[in-house]
Amino acid sequence: MAYWLMKSEPDVYGWDKLVKDGKGKWDGVRNATAARNLKAMKKGDRAFFYHSNIGKEIVGVMEIVREAYPDSTDDTGRWVMVDVKPIKPVKTPVTLAAVRADKALKDMALVRYSRLSVQPVTLSEWTHVCRLAGIDA
């Protein structure tokens, strides 16, 4: 299993909307590195749901339920999307400021490539963030 962090603006598509919907399509990604990360995802992988712009915090855990396929919002055929479903909310949101301040997370992509919308998370980072969030890894 691989681990990821996926960003969405909560006023566009937030954690509560994903929970209400029961599953969602992660579309609209228009960055080559982020798209490569989507293509690398496998069914069953886990991802943190990160509220970007507003809140700037990890708020939930999702599962990848469908691997990369053509993005229905893209007319060029270049971009892909994946389907996700919510697994659980975090007990304590983990803010960007908390991640940046934590020496154990200094190499996390969220710190090094803060604008990247879909990023890998190492097992040790995943475990540490889950501990900070008050949930099981």
N, C-alpha and C positions, 0 to 999 in steps of 0.2 A: 504494500500500500504506500502511496505517495501522499504528501501533504502540501496544501496550497493556501494562499490567501487571495481572496477575490473582493474587489472594491466595488461599491455602488453608492451613489448619492442617495441618502435616505428619503429625500423629497421626490426622487424620481422612482426608485424601487428599493424600499427598505426591508429590513428583516421581518417586520410585522406583516408586510404584504406577502412575502414568500411563505410565511407560516400560514396565513389565511388561504393562499392559493394551494398549498400542499406540495407544490413543486413549481419550478420555473425554468425558463430558457435564459441562459446567460449569453445574451447577444449584444451587438453593438460595439464589440471590441475592435478597435482600428489601429492597433500598435503591433508591429511585426513580432516583437519579443513576447508580448502578452498572448498573441495568437499562437506562437510556437508552444507556449505553456499550455494553452487550451488543447492543442493537438497532442500533447504528451500525457494528458489526463486519461486515466483508466476508470472504468466503472468500479465503484467501491472506494475510490480515493476520497479523502476528506479535505474539506476546505474551511477556513475561517471566513465568516461573512464580516466584512469591514465597512463601516459607514464612513465614506469619504466626505470631504468638504464640511459637512455639518456633523459634529461629534468627534470625528477622527478617532474611531475606536472599534475594536473587535467586539461584536455583539452576539455572535452565534456560530454554530458548527453546521456545515452542510455535507451532503454526500453527493458525489458525481453519479448520476443514474443513467446518463447516456453520453457516450464519447462523442468527440468532435464530429460535426456534420455541417453542411453549408448554412451560413447565417442567412435567415430569411429576410433580414433588414438590409442585405447587401446586394446591389444590382450587378456588381462586377464579378461575383463568384469567387473572389479572392479570400474572403474572411469566413471564419467558422464560429460555431457556438457549441455549448454543451448544455445538458439539462441537469439541474440540481434539485435536491429536496432537503428541507430543513431536518436536522437531527435533534438539536437542542440549543436553547439560548445559553449564554454564559450567565453565571450567577453575579459576577462582577465584571462589567465592561473593562477591557484593557485598552487604555488610551495610547495614542501615538507618543505622547510625552512620557508615559510610563515605560514603553518599549525603548525609547531613546535613552532613558536614564538607567536602564538595567544593563549592567556590564555583560551578563550572560547572553544578551541579545544584540550586542554591538555589531555583529556581522549579518544580522537578519536583513533580508532584501527590503523589508519595510523601512529600515534605517538607511540603507545604502542607495536604494532606488525608489524613493518614496512616491514618485509619480506613476510607477508601473502598476497597472490595474489588475493584473493577474500574475502572481509571483509564487515561486516555490518556497516551501518552509521545510527545514530539516527536522528530523525526528526529535533531536534534542531541543530545538526551538519550539516545536509543537508541544512537547511535554511541559516545558517551562511555562509557555503561555497558558496552557490549560491549568496549570497550578495557580498562576496569577488570577485566572478567571474563575477559579473555584469549581472546576469541573474535572471529571475523569478524562484522561488522555485517550 
